[in-house]
Amino acid sequence: MTILLLGADGQVGFELHRALAPVAPIVATTRKGVLPGGIACTRLDLADADALRALIETTQPRWIVNAAAYTAVDRAEDEPELAQRINGDALAVIGAAAKRIDARVVHYSTDYVFAGAANQPWREDDATGPLGAYGRSKLAGEIALRESGATHLIFRTAWVYGPRGANFLRTMLRLARERDRLTIVADQFGTPTPARLIAETTALIVHALQDARTDDARFGTYHLTANGHTTWHGFASRIIDHAHTSGLIERKPEVAAITTEQFPTKAKRPGYSVLDTSKLQSTFGLALPDWTEGLARVMGELNP
Ligand SMILES: NC(=O)c1ccc[n+]([C@@H]2O[C@H](COP(=O)([O-])OP(=O)(O)OC[C@H]3O[C@@H](n4cnc5c(N)ncnc54)[C@H](OP(=O)(O)O)[C@@H]3O)[C@@H](O)[C@H]2O)c1
């Protein structure tokens, strides 16, 4: 009943390592062969298809949980082949190997598979239309995994953050200490989602499906974010308010709203990428918390 966890040092991977521990024994991999905290683990680069295949064959896991990904959205515009290799091609390898040994695959995808011209939350079966290389590579991974025929769960998530790793929350806290005025995009809508919420929800679902047959209708694609939505400006404003109230920052900088046009980035981002999570909540009987609740919890863990 082993779980093979790929990418155990990313935001979600780190939280999965803890959350999945009570479910089954875990074989964890990172690109450096070291876990956060310095403990050695299996070294694996997803770009190495032979090593990936061999590791799955020798580990014979019941579950493969893939938290590794090429997540540099802007850099992907300059190296789309590498993004495709890690986010797309590796999923064909994982899928084929999983199918051979009858393992179940858990994989994460993104709101950036959608084009963003909408005014109501995206549902799982809505038409995709990624705007950039990262979104295209993640969509390619979804398709490769489905086409492999492996039993799988794909969780599309969004705006991931937590107390560690590279994320918007940590960037805002740093900038708040350095600047008097922050200018933040106020015309992109989405849902900030704690990495821990993704990991804990995954663990509940993996546990619920431990004995499920491969043809169980609950396998498939789901949207997994916190509830509600905001803009980057709304997210930043709340972060700064919390940080000031709790003493994380001494002085509150101004948080000014700007448009996407005023903040050009290499990769185009969807204007509206709120995901409808009702399929996940009704299938597994879960109640996902509002994003503001999630933020309060994460900020409660940060030390002044
Ligand atoms: N972050 C977001 O806002 C967001 C939004 C929507 C969806 N998602 C999806 O959610 C999942 C988890 O994202 P995250 O936020 O936890 O990402 P993250 O913090 O950037 O972590 C990514 C992990 O992938 C590893 N990785 C990168 N290239 C690799 C390679 N060639 N071989 C092996 N490992 C490699 C990284 O290892 P190194 O430390 O060695 O680089 C890191 O452990 C991903 O599938 C991502 O696409 C994320």
PDBQT file of the ligand as one rigid body, heavy atoms in Angstrom, charges set to zero:
ROOT
HETATM    1  N1  LIG A 401       1.570  27.611  -7.111  1.00  0.00    +0.000 N 
HETATM    2  C1  LIG A 401       0.379  27.904  -7.636  1.00  0.00    +0.000 C 
HETATM    3  O1  LIG A 401      -0.142  29.013  -7.478  1.00  0.00    +0.000 OA
HETATM    4  C2  LIG A 401      -0.385  26.846  -8.400  1.00  0.00    +0.000 A 
HETATM    5  C3  LIG A 401      -1.598  27.216  -9.005  1.00  0.00    +0.000 A 
HETATM    6  C4  LIG A 401      -2.318  26.242  -9.696  1.00  0.00    +0.000 A 
HETATM    7  C5  LIG A 401      -1.838  24.953  -9.781  1.00  0.00    +0.000 A 
HETATM    8  N2  LIG A 401      -0.655  24.626  -9.205  1.00  0.00    +0.000 N 
HETATM    9  C6  LIG A 401      -0.175  23.246  -9.351  1.00  0.00    +0.000 C 
HETATM   10  O2  LIG A 401      -0.090  22.664  -8.062  1.00  0.00    +0.000 OA
HETATM   11  C7  LIG A 401       0.985  21.719  -8.025  1.00  0.00    +0.000 C 
HETATM   12  C8  LIG A 401       1.901  22.023  -6.853  1.00  0.00    +0.000 C 
HETATM   13  O3  LIG A 401       2.429  23.338  -7.005  1.00  0.00    +0.000 OA
HETATM   14  P1  LIG A 401       3.305  24.063  -5.890  1.00  0.00    +0.000 P 
HETATM   15  O4  LIG A 401       2.742  25.408  -5.692  1.00  0.00    +0.000 OA
HETATM   16  O5  LIG A 401       3.493  23.144  -4.737  1.00  0.00    +0.000 OA
HETATM   17  O6  LIG A 401       4.677  24.211  -6.698  1.00  0.00    +0.000 OA
HETATM   18  P2  LIG A 401       6.140  24.570  -6.171  1.00  0.00    +0.000 P 
HETATM   19  O7  LIG A 401       6.098  25.026  -4.771  1.00  0.00    +0.000 OA
HETATM   20  O8  LIG A 401       6.742  25.413  -7.223  1.00  0.00    +0.000 OA
HETATM   21  O9  LIG A 401       6.843  23.144  -6.184  1.00  0.00    +0.000 OA
HETATM   22  C9  LIG A 401       7.142  22.484  -7.365  1.00  0.00    +0.000 C 
HETATM   23  C10 LIG A 401       7.955  21.264  -7.036  1.00  0.00    +0.000 C 
HETATM   24  O10 LIG A 401       8.284  20.616  -8.255  1.00  0.00    +0.000 OA
HETATM   25  C11 LIG A 401       9.652  20.329  -8.233  1.00  0.00    +0.000 C 
HETATM   26  N3  LIG A 401      10.216  20.243  -9.573  1.00  0.00    +0.000 N 
HETATM   27  C12 LIG A 401      10.341  21.220 -10.490  1.00  0.00    +0.000 A 
HETATM   28  N4  LIG A 401      10.943  20.737 -11.588  1.00  0.00    +0.000 NA
HETATM   29  C13 LIG A 401      11.185  19.427 -11.341  1.00  0.00    +0.000 A 
HETATM   30  C14 LIG A 401      11.803  18.387 -12.075  1.00  0.00    +0.000 A 
HETATM   31  N5  LIG A 401      12.300  18.583 -13.300  1.00  0.00    +0.000 N 
HETATM   32  N6  LIG A 401      11.894  17.166 -11.513  1.00  0.00    +0.000 NA
HETATM   33  C15 LIG A 401      11.427  16.949 -10.268  1.00  0.00    +0.000 A 
HETATM   34  N7  LIG A 401      10.850  17.894  -9.529  1.00  0.00    +0.000 NA
HETATM   35  C16 LIG A 401      10.745  19.113 -10.063  1.00  0.00    +0.000 A 
HETATM   36  C17 LIG A 401      10.291  21.449  -7.436  1.00  0.00    +0.000 C 
HETATM   37  O11 LIG A 401      11.560  21.025  -7.006  1.00  0.00    +0.000 OA
HETATM   38  P3  LIG A 401      12.787  22.027  -6.846  1.00  0.00    +0.000 P 
HETATM   39  O12 LIG A 401      12.637  22.582  -5.464  1.00  0.00    +0.000 OA
HETATM   40  O13 LIG A 401      13.974  21.133  -6.997  1.00  0.00    +0.000 OA
HETATM   41  O14 LIG A 401      12.684  23.049  -7.942  1.00  0.00    +0.000 OA
HETATM   42  C18 LIG A 401       9.261  21.572  -6.320  1.00  0.00    +0.000 C 
HETATM   43  O15 LIG A 401       9.460  20.582  -5.333  1.00  0.00    +0.000 OA
HETATM   44  C19 LIG A 401       1.662  21.808  -9.397  1.00  0.00    +0.000 C 
HETATM   45  O16 LIG A 401       1.173  20.791 -10.219  1.00  0.00    +0.000 OA
HETATM   46  C20 LIG A 401       1.242  23.154  -9.937  1.00  0.00    +0.000 C 
HETATM   47  O17 LIG A 401       1.243  23.182 -11.345  1.00  0.00    +0.000 OA
HETATM   48  C21 LIG A 401       0.087  25.538  -8.506  1.00  0.00    +0.000 A 
ENDROOT
TORSDOF 0
